[in-house]
Amino acid sequence: MMKSKIILTSLALAASATAEQALWGQCGGVSVPGPTTTPAGTTPGGSVCTTTATTWVTSTTTITVTTNPGVSSTTTTSASHTTTSSSKTTTSSTKTTTSISGSCPSSFVSTSGKEFRLNGNKFYFAGSNAYFIPMYGPNDFLDIDTALDAFAASGLKVLRTWGFADFSGQQADYVTVFQDWTSVPPKILETEERGLPRLDHVISGAEQRGIKIILPFINNWPEYGGIDLYVEKVLGGSGNHGDFYTNSAIKNIYKNYVKTIVNRYKNSPAIMAWELTNEMRCAGNRLGAGSCTAATTTAWAKEMSEYIKSLDSCHLVAVGDEGFMNVPGNGDYVYSGSPGVDNEALTALSSIDFGTFHMYPLSWGKTWDWGTQWIKDHAAIADRLNKPMLFEEYGVTRDSGVRDTYIQQYHDAVFANNIAGDIFWQFGTTVPNWGKSYDDGYSIYPSDTTQWQKFVVDWSAKMATKNN
């Protein structure tokens, strides 16, 4: 989805709030929908492993990148983690699409046809996006713990949150930074408090609470860095958004970051899936597509998903795309391939375990009613490919006056069709230091009493009935 919002740090000790970073990060689907006609060259239910101790240890790799001006520099990065567990590890008798060799723990989510599996059982679920949880800080994990407690108590099973935070230039100490782009290649902040230790706390906290995590590696949009930042830093003013998918130096930087994150958490049962991107497209907010097409992004997704599988054969991999289709002769923007995305071709890749789709009808020039057919269209792709399809982002704004009508309509369509999971945008909560999470209009909070009960608590319970 879209956004470029500001959250104010409402620290209890401060009388006046200070502007935080743009704690939004889903930008794209809203306010940057692209034209509605074809543009030319535009822009867990069940138990999980019980972890008694998690230790994060660093290792080193070196990447050399030659930037556009012809200057070469190096940086040492990468990390891995080991997890000790009091639980006996068992292997799954269910066939999965994730293991290249050997068996994977049954506490890791797997797939069987159009369904997810967990501990050998069906795993239909409701979940939510809460991109902001790893961004809480500094030096205080109480807000992360409070948010995770609220998430677990709601009955939601899967949390999708950002696995990226790319920044360049001077940052305030409280800004979360996973990659610091003041130099090229960027420095991965593996031990600094405002770096990956914040994400460590999210992952270990999810392990303790039985929450599964979906973690994208990069944003298509400017919030928390994004693809344009990679291109601009490596290629300067000569690059376009599409170069991200083809330039070898850029791909090596992306792979190095992916390697660091995957190796750090690949033993964690909290990870449900790695996602290549959040809302991959050929164009971004600042840079155009260049020669990028749906074939370009599909080839990139194949390369990167195979790379992830070489690092971690047991966790699922998805693209994190919005579900745009590439139907020959169809002039509708979302079906024409114009954004440079072919959902069916991406989902069909052998190294991609399940499909994803997002939905923001009004931002795409559609009606609320149109959304039901969008859900059915993606269920049909799941049927054709015999793979799970995840409804990964959607929402109806509170002030629209039709939230009750259309969320219910979408839930009915999900329940009646082959949609394996449902993750709404987005989970709303209140934490001790930061206060209320940003209200983008789509958020559902416990204070939205009837809607919270119906579309969060009751919906989670209803999706779980499909596991019986």
C-alpha positions as CSV (number, residue, x, y, z in Angstrom):
1,M,0.0,0.0,0.0
2,M,1.1,3.6,0.1
3,K,2.1,6.1,2.6
4,S,4.5,8.6,3.7
5,K,3.4,9.5,7.1
6,I,5.1,10.9,10.2
7,I,4.7,9.4,13.7
8,L,5.5,11.6,16.6
9,T,7.5,10.2,19.5
10,S,5.1,10.5,22.4
11,L,7.7,9.6,25.0
12,A,6.1,10.0,28.4
13,L,9.1,12.0,29.6
14,A,8.7,14.6,26.8
15,A,6.2,17.3,27.0
16,S,6.5,18.1,23.3
17,A,6.7,15.4,20.7
18,T,9.6,15.1,18.2
19,A,9.0,14.2,14.6
20,E,10.2,10.6,14.0
21,Q,11.1,9.1,10.7
22,A,8.4,8.5,8.1
23,L,7.0,5.5,9.9
24,W,4.8,4.3,7.2
25,G,6.4,2.4,4.5
26,Q,3.8,0.7,2.5
27,C,3.6,3.3,-0.2
28,G,2.6,2.5,-3.6
29,G,-0.9,1.0,-3.8
30,V,-2.5,4.2,-2.5
31,S,-1.7,7.6,-4.0
32,V,0.8,6.0,-6.4
33,P,-1.5,3.7,-8.2
34,G,-0.4,4.6,-11.7
35,P,-2.9,5.5,-14.3
36,T,-6.0,3.3,-14.8
37,T,-5.1,3.0,-18.4
38,T,-2.0,1.5,-19.9
39,P,0.9,4.1,-19.4
40,A,3.8,4.4,-21.8
41,G,7.1,4.0,-20.1
42,T,5.8,5.4,-16.8
43,T,6.5,5.1,-13.9
44,P,-0.1,-19.6,13.4
45,G,-2.7,-21.7,14.8
46,G,-1.2,-24.7,16.5
47,S,1.9,-24.9,18.6
48,V,5.4,-23.8,17.5
49,C,8.9,-24.7,18.7
50,T,9.5,-23.4,22.2
51,T,12.6,-21.4,22.3
52,T,14.4,-21.0,25.6
53,A,17.4,-19.1,24.4
54,T,18.3,-17.3,21.3
55,T,21.8,-16.1,20.7
56,W,22.8,-13.8,17.8
57,V,26.3,-14.2,16.5
58,T,28.1,-12.4,13.7
59,S,30.2,-13.7,10.9
60,T,31.8,-11.9,8.1
61,T,31.6,-11.6,4.3
62,T,33.0,-8.9,2.1
63,I,31.3,-7.4,-0.9
64,T,33.0,-5.0,-3.4
65,V,30.9,-2.7,-5.4
66,T,32.0,-0.3,-8.2
67,T,29.7,2.7,-8.2
68,N,28.8,4.8,-11.2
69,P,31.7,7.3,-10.9
70,G,34.1,4.3,-11.0
71,V,35.0,4.4,-7.3
72,S,35.3,1.0,-5.6
73,S,34.7,0.4,-1.9
74,T,34.3,-2.5,0.4
75,T,32.4,-3.3,3.5
76,T,32.3,-6.2,5.8
77,T,28.8,-7.5,6.7
78,S,26.6,-10.5,7.3
79,A,25.4,-12.4,10.3
80,S,23.9,-15.6,11.5
81,H,22.1,-16.8,14.6
82,T,21.8,-20.0,16.5
83,T,18.8,-21.0,18.5
84,T,18.7,-23.4,21.4
85,S,15.4,-25.0,22.2
86,S,13.9,-27.1,24.9
87,S,11.6,-28.7,22.4
88,K,12.3,-31.9,20.6
89,T,12.6,-31.3,16.9
90,T,10.3,-33.5,14.7
91,T,10.1,-33.8,11.0
92,S,7.0,-33.2,9.0
93,S,5.3,-36.1,7.2
94,T,3.6,-33.6,4.9
95,K,5.2,-33.0,1.5
96,T,6.4,-29.4,1.2
97,T,7.7,-27.3,-1.6
98,T,10.4,-25.8,0.5
99,S,13.0,-28.4,1.2
100,I,15.8,-28.8,-1.3
101,S,17.4,-31.7,0.7
102,G,16.5,-33.4,3.9
103,S,13.6,-32.7,6.2
104,C,12.4,-29.4,7.7
105,P,10.9,-28.9,11.2
106,S,7.2,-29.4,11.3
107,S,7.0,-26.1,13.3
108,F,8.0,-24.3,10.1
109,V,5.1,-23.4,7.9
110,S,5.0,-25.5,4.7
111,T,2.6,-26.0,1.8
112,S,0.5,-28.8,0.5
113,G,-1.3,-27.9,-2.7
114,K,-3.4,-24.8,-2.2
115,E,-3.0,-24.9,1.6
116,F,-0.4,-24.0,4.2
117,R,0.6,-26.6,6.8
118,L,1.9,-26.2,10.4
119,N,2.8,-29.1,12.6
120,G,1.3,-31.5,10.0
121,N,-2.1,-29.8,10.1
122,K,-3.9,-27.4,7.9
123,F,-3.0,-23.8,8.5
124,Y,-5.7,-21.3,7.4
125,F,-5.3,-18.0,9.2
126,A,-6.1,-14.4,9.6
127,G,-3.2,-12.0,10.2
128,S,-2.3,-8.4,9.8
129,N,0.4,-6.0,8.7
130,A,2.1,-3.9,11.4
131,Y,5.2,-2.5,9.6
132,F,6.0,-0.2,12.5
133,I,6.9,-2.7,15.2
134,P,10.6,-3.1,14.5
135,M,10.9,0.7,14.3
136,Y,10.2,1.3,18.0
137,G,13.1,2.5,20.1
138,P,15.5,3.6,21.4
139,N,16.9,1.4,24.1
140,D,13.5,0.2,25.2
141,F,11.9,-2.9,23.9
142,L,8.7,-2.4,26.1
143,D,6.8,-1.0,23.1
144,I,7.7,-4.0,20.9
145,D,6.7,-6.4,23.6
146,T,3.4,-4.6,24.2
147,A,2.5,-4.6,20.5
148,L,3.3,-8.3,20.2
149,D,1.3,-9.1,23.3
150,A,-1.7,-7.3,21.8
151,F,-1.2,-9.0,18.5
152,A,-1.2,-12.4,20.1
153,A,-4.2,-11.7,22.3
154,S,-6.3,-10.7,19.3
155,G,-6.2,-14.2,17.8
156,L,-4.3,-13.1,14.7
157,K,-1.7,-15.7,13.7
158,V,0.6,-14.1,11.1
159,L,2.3,-10.7,11.3
160,R,3.8,-9.1,8.2
161,T,6.4,-6.4,9.2
162,W,9.3,-4.7,7.5
163,G,12.6,-6.5,7.3
164,F,14.2,-3.4,5.7
165,A,15.2,0.1,7.0
166,D,17.6,1.8,4.5
167,F,18.7,5.4,5.2
168,S,21.4,7.7,4.0
169,G,22.7,10.9,5.5
170,Q,22.5,12.0,9.1
171,Q,19.9,10.2,11.2
172,A,18.7,10.9,14.7
173,D,19.8,8.3,17.2
174,Y,16.2,7.0,17.6
175,V,15.7,6.2,13.9
176,T,15.9,2.5,13.1
177,V,18.5,1.8,10.4
178,F,19.3,-1.7,9.2
179,Q,21.5,-0.4,6.3
180,D,23.3,2.8,6.4
181,W,23.9,4.2,2.9
182,T,26.3,7.0,3.8
183,S,28.8,4.9,1.9
184,V,28.5,2.4,-0.9
185,P,28.1,-0.4,-0.4
186,P,26.0,0.3,2.7
187,K,26.9,-0.8,6.2
188,I,24.6,-3.3,7.8
189,L,24.0,-2.3,11.4
190,E,24.3,-5.8,13.0
191,T,25.1,-4.8,16.6
192,E,24.1,-1.2,17.0
193,E,21.0,-0.7,19.2
194,R,19.1,1.1,16.4
195,G,20.0,-1.6,13.9
196,L,19.2,-5.3,13.7
197,P,18.9,-5.9,17.5
198,R,15.5,-4.3,17.2
199,L,14.5,-6.8,14.6
200,D,16.1,-9.6,16.7
201,H,13.7,-8.6,19.5
202,V,10.7,-8.8,17.2
203,I,11.7,-12.3,16.0
204,S,12.5,-13.7,19.4
205,G,9.3,-12.1,20.8
206,A,7.3,-13.8,18.1
207,E,8.9,-17.1,18.9
208,Q,7.8,-16.8,22.5
209,R,4.2,-15.9,21.6
210,G,3.6,-18.4,18.7
211,I,3.3,-15.6,16.1
212,K,4.5,-16.3,12.5
213,I,6.4,-13.5,10.7
214,I,6.4,-12.6,7.0
215,L,9.5,-10.5,6.3
216,P,10.1,-8.5,3.1
217,F,13.6,-7.4,2.2
218,I,13.0,-4.1,0.4
219,N,10.3,-1.6,-0.4
220,N,9.4,-0.6,-3.9
221,W,8.5,2.8,-2.4
222,P,10.6,5.5,-0.7
223,E,9.6,4.8,2.8
224,Y,12.5,3.2,4.7
225,G,14.8,3.5,1.7
226,G,13.4,1.6,-1.3
227,I,14.5,0.5,-4.7
228,D,15.1,4.0,-5.9
229,L,17.7,4.6,-3.1
230,Y,19.7,1.5,-4.2
231,V,19.7,2.7,-7.8
232,E,20.6,6.4,-7.0
233,K,23.4,5.4,-4.6
234,V,25.0,2.9,-7.0
235,L,24.3,4.5,-10.4
236,G,23.9,8.2,-9.5
237,G,21.7,10.2,-11.9
238,S,22.1,7.7,-14.8
239,G,19.9,5.0,-13.3
240,N,16.2,4.1,-13.5
241,H,14.0,2.0,-11.3
242,G,14.2,-1.0,-13.7
243,D,18.0,-1.1,-13.2
244,F,17.5,-2.6,-9.8
245,Y,16.5,-5.8,-11.4
246,T,19.4,-6.1,-13.9
247,N,22.5,-4.2,-12.6
248,S,25.0,-6.7,-11.1
249,A,26.4,-4.3,-8.5
250,I,22.9,-3.5,-7.2
251,K,21.9,-7.2,-7.2
252,N,25.0,-8.0,-5.2
253,I,24.2,-5.4,-2.6
254,Y,20.6,-6.8,-2.3
255,K,21.9,-10.4,-2.1
256,N,24.4,-9.4,0.6
257,Y,21.6,-7.9,2.7
258,V,19.4,-10.9,2.1
259,K,22.2,-13.3,3.1
260,T,22.7,-11.4,6.3
261,I,19.0,-11.5,7.3
262,V,18.3,-15.1,6.2
263,N,21.4,-16.4,7.9
264,R,20.5,-14.5,11.1
265,Y,17.0,-15.9,11.4
266,K,16.9,-19.1,9.3
267,N,16.7,-21.4,12.4
268,S,13.7,-19.5,13.8
269,P,10.3,-21.1,13.8
270,A,8.8,-17.6,14.0
271,I,9.7,-17.0,10.3
272,M,6.8,-18.0,8.1
273,A,8.2,-16.6,4.8
274,W,10.8,-14.4,3.3
275,E,9.5,-11.9,0.7
276,L,11.6,-10.5,-2.1
277,T,10.0,-7.1,-1.9
278,N,7.1,-5.0,-0.8
279,E,5.0,-4.3,-3.9
280,M,7.6,-4.8,-6.6
281,R,7.0,-2.8,-9.8
282,C,9.0,-1.6,-12.7
283,A,8.7,2.1,-11.7
284,G,8.9,3.9,-8.4
285,N,8.1,7.4,-7.1
286,R,11.2,9.1,-8.3
287,L,12.6,6.9,-11.1
288,G,10.9,5.5,-14.2
289,A,10.8,2.0,-15.5
290,G,13.4,2.2,-18.3
291,S,13.2,-0.9,-20.4
292,C,11.8,-3.0,-17.4
293,T,8.9,-5.3,-18.2
294,A,7.0,-8.1,-16.4
295,A,9.6,-10.5,-18.0
296,T,12.4,-8.5,-16.3
297,T,10.9,-8.7,-12.8
298,T,10.0,-12.4,-13.2
299,A,13.6,-13.2,-14.2
300,W,14.8,-11.2,-11.2
301,A,12.4,-13.0,-8.9
302,K,13.5,-16.4,-10.1
303,E,17.2,-15.5,-9.5
304,M,16.6,-14.1,-6.1
305,S,14.2,-16.7,-4.8
306,E,16.6,-19.5,-6.0
307,Y,19.4,-17.7,-4.1
308,I,17.3,-17.6,-0.9
309,K,16.5,-21.3,-1.3
310,S,20.3,-22.0,-1.5
311,L,20.7,-20.3,1.9
312,D,17.5,-21.6,3.6
313,S,15.7,-24.6,2.1
314,C,13.1,-24.8,4.9
315,H,11.3,-21.5,5.0
316,L,8.8,-20.4,2.4
317,V,9.6,-17.7,-0.2
318,A,7.1,-15.3,-1.8
319,V,7.4,-12.2,-4.0
320,G,5.2,-9.8,-2.0
321,D,3.7,-8.3,-5.2
322,E,0.3,-6.6,-5.5
323,G,-1.1,-9.3,-7.7
324,F,-1.2,-7.4,-11.0
325,M,-1.9,-9.6,-13.9
326,N,-0.5,-9.8,-17.4
327,V,-3.4,-10.8,-19.7
328,P,-2.7,-10.3,-23.4
329,G,-5.1,-7.8,-25.0
330,N,-6.4,-6.5,-21.7
331,G,-6.1,-2.7,-21.5
332,D,-7.0,-2.5,-17.8
333,Y,-4.0,-1.3,-15.9
334,V,-4.2,-4.0,-13.2
335,Y,-4.6,-6.8,-15.8
336,S,-2.4,-5.5,-18.6
337,G,1.1,-6.1,-17.2
338,S,1.7,-2.3,-17.4
339,P,3.2,-2.1,-13.8
340,G,5.7,-4.7,-14.8
341,V,4.2,-7.5,-12.8
342,D,2.8,-10.8,-13.8
343,N,1.3,-12.4,-10.7
344,E,0.7,-15.8,-12.3
345,A,4.1,-16.1,-13.8
346,L,5.7,-15.1,-10.5
347,T,3.6,-17.6,-8.5
348,A,4.4,-20.3,-11.0
349,L,8.1,-20.2,-10.3
350,S,9.3,-23.4,-8.7
351,S,11.3,-21.4,-6.1
352,I,8.2,-19.4,-5.1
353,D,6.0,-21.2,-2.6
354,F,2.8,-19.2,-2.7
355,G,1.2,-16.2,-4.4
356,T,0.4,-12.8,-2.9
357,F,-2.0,-10.1,-3.8
358,H,-3.0,-6.7,-2.4
359,M,-6.1,-4.7,-3.0
360,Y,-6.9,-0.9,-2.8
361,P,-9.8,-0.5,-5.2
362,L,-10.4,3.3,-5.0
363,S,-6.7,4.0,-5.4
364,W,-6.7,1.9,-8.5
365,G,-9.7,3.7,-10.1
366,K,-12.1,0.9,-9.1
367,T,-15.1,0.5,-6.9
368,W,-15.4,-1.2,-3.6
369,D,-17.6,-3.8,-5.2
370,W,-14.9,-4.6,-7.8
371,G,-12.7,-6.0,-5.1
372,T,-14.7,-9.2,-4.8
373,Q,-13.9,-10.2,-8.3
374,W,-10.2,-9.4,-7.7
375,I,-10.3,-11.9,-4.9
376,K,-11.9,-14.6,-7.1
377,D,-9.4,-14.0,-9.9
378,H,-6.6,-14.8,-7.5
379,A,-8.3,-17.8,-6.2
380,A,-8.5,-19.0,-9.8
381,I,-4.7,-18.6,-10.1
382,A,-4.3,-20.7,-7.0
383,D,-6.5,-23.4,-8.6
384,R,-4.6,-23.4,-11.8
385,L,-1.2,-23.5,-10.2
386,N,-2.1,-25.7,-7.2
387,K,-0.3,-23.3,-4.8
388,P,-1.6,-21.3,-1.8
389,M,-2.7,-17.7,-2.5
390,L,-2.4,-15.1,0.3
391,F,-4.6,-12.0,0.4
392,E,-1.8,-10.0,1.9
393,E,-2.9,-6.4,2.0
394,Y,-6.3,-4.7,1.8
395,G,-8.5,-2.5,3.9
396,V,-11.5,-0.1,3.9
397,T,-11.1,3.3,5.4
398,R,-13.0,4.1,8.6
399,D,-14.3,7.4,7.2
400,S,-15.7,5.8,4.0
401,G,-18.9,4.9,5.8
402,V,-18.9,1.5,4.1
403,R,-16.2,-0.4,6.1
404,D,-18.6,-2.9,7.6
405,T,-20.2,-3.7,4.3
406,Y,-17.1,-4.3,2.3
407,I,-14.8,-5.9,4.7
408,Q,-17.6,-8.4,5.4
409,Q,-18.1,-8.9,1.6
410,Y,-14.3,-9.5,1.1
411,H,-14.2,-11.9,4.1
412,D,-17.1,-13.9,2.6
413,A,-15.3,-14.1,-0.7
414,V,-12.1,-15.3,1.0
415,F,-13.9,-17.9,3.0
416,A,-15.8,-19.2,0.0
417,N,-12.8,-19.4,-2.4
418,N,-9.3,-20.9,-2.4
419,I,-7.6,-18.2,-0.5
420,A,-5.2,-19.7,2.1
421,G,-4.7,-16.8,4.4
422,D,-5.9,-13.2,4.9
423,I,-3.7,-10.3,6.3
424,F,-5.5,-7.0,6.5
425,W,-3.9,-3.5,6.4
426,Q,-3.4,-2.8,9.2
427,F,-3.2,-3.7,12.9
428,G,-3.7,-0.8,15.3
429,T,-2.3,-0.7,18.8
430,T,-1.2,1.6,21.6
431,V,2.1,1.2,23.3
432,P,3.5,2.9,26.5
433,N,6.2,5.2,25.0
434,W,5.0,5.9,21.4
435,G,1.3,5.9,22.1
436,K,-1.1,5.1,19.4
437,S,0.3,3.6,16.2
438,Y,-0.2,5.8,13.2
439,D,-3.8,6.0,12.1
440,D,-3.8,6.0,8.3
441,G,-7.6,5.4,8.2
442,Y,-7.2,1.8,7.3
443,S,-6.0,0.7,10.8
444,I,-8.4,-1.2,13.0
445,Y,-7.9,-0.6,16.8
446,P,-9.5,-2.2,19.8
447,S,-11.3,1.2,20.3
448,D,-13.1,0.4,17.0
449,T,-15.0,-1.9,19.3
450,T,-17.6,-3.5,16.9
451,Q,-15.3,-3.7,14.0
452,W,-12.4,-5.0,16.1
453,Q,-14.6,-7.8,17.4
454,K,-16.1,-8.7,14.1
455,F,-13.2,-8.2,11.7
456,V,-10.3,-9.1,13.9
457,V,-11.3,-11.4,16.8
458,D,-14.3,-13.2,15.2
459,W,-12.7,-13.4,11.8
460,S,-9.5,-15.0,13.2
461,A,-11.7,-17.6,14.9
462,K,-13.7,-18.2,11.7
463,M,-10.6,-18.7,9.5
464,A,-9.3,-21.2,12.1
465,T,-12.4,-23.4,11.6
466,K,-11.1,-24.3,8.1
467,N,-8.3,-26.2,9.9
468,N,-10.8,-28.7,11.5
